[in-house]
Amino acid sequence: MSASVADLLKQKGPAVHTIDQQATVFEAIKEMVEKNVGSLVVMDGEKVAGIITERDYLRRIVLEGRTSRQTPVKEVMTTRLVEVDPAVEIEQCMSIMTRERIRHLPVIADGKLAGIISIGDVVKYLSRERAAEIRYLTDYISGKYPG
């Protein structure tokens, strides 16, 4: 059976860095730098309103000549959010991220934000999983596998 997003979140943890949609883009960028992350989930109270990423900053602040200290996050965030359920298989997340050309997937369980996974999380998880499979197969082929 393939691993699910829930399995990945058990290893990674459910921590999600968020920001209120009324905050300034400057505050969002400062938070991303302090937390060493490339995105923040944007909240409207308890509801997920969107996501702000480094790419949003470059495209909608820098290139449009706006100022990050005056512009609210809600004006530049990505509102067309691609989300996944914890039961989704990790390989499917890789397909979604590739198809949608995104690097972050918020995880929504029972209508609430349950975590976030990045393309880096997915690649790291799949790499570890494949390395273990190769090790077991090598042991089996060489006769080291307990039988």
Beta strands, then each sheet from edge to edge (+ up, - down):
strand 1: 18-20
strand 2: 39-44
strand 3: 47-53
strand 4: 104-109
strand 5: 112-118
sheet 1: 1+ 2+ 3-
sheet 2: 4+ 5-
end
